[in-house]
Amino acid sequence: MTYLTEGARVPDVVFKTRVRDESLGGENPYRWQDVTTAEVFSGKKIMVLALPGAFTPICDSVHLPGYEAHYDEFKEFDIDGVYCISVNDAYVMKRWADSLGVKNVKMLPDGNAWFTRAMGMLVKKENLGFGERSWRYSMLVEDGVIKKLFVEPGFSDNSNDDPLEVSDADTMLAYLGDSKNQ
């Protein structure tokens, strides 16, 4: 299995998102909005955390909350945005962010796995009943180019492990601090 590496451009895809639109009124004032890779990454310094699924144990208790908790520290390194990508739909991603009180990390649903597949990070998790999901990783992207990529060890289909050793918020902060001091 191979995936994109540092120096590569992020895949050119369209994310199917939902945005609040008060003009719609009612109990569910949201409309569909396509967001392109270019809109997310072009001309910006973006941090991405990608994970297997909303409401899953490590994603829910440590991975996403860690990036949310350190958001202000990331901004000190001139990061334009922090995005969480998962092979989940827009509704699930919103409910998940709401349940965790996420205010700063932007949720980017990859329900069709277009981005994840093009990154080469789509893995089978059929052994857990998840179908196809993202392998856990994080990356720093500048103007659409992957500058740093942290991929969890054991990258494979139907892995019994779900490591969080290198794609966590602390590792990314350490990398940013080290690169700033060079």
Secondary structure by P-SEA (a helix, b strand, c coil): cccccccccccccccbbbbbbccccccccbbbbbbcccccccccbbbbbbccccccccccccaaaaaaaaaaaaaaacccbbbbbccccaaaaaaaaaaaccccbbbbbcccaaaaaaaccbbbccccccccccccbbbbbccccccbbbbbccccccccccccccccaaaaaaaaaaaaac
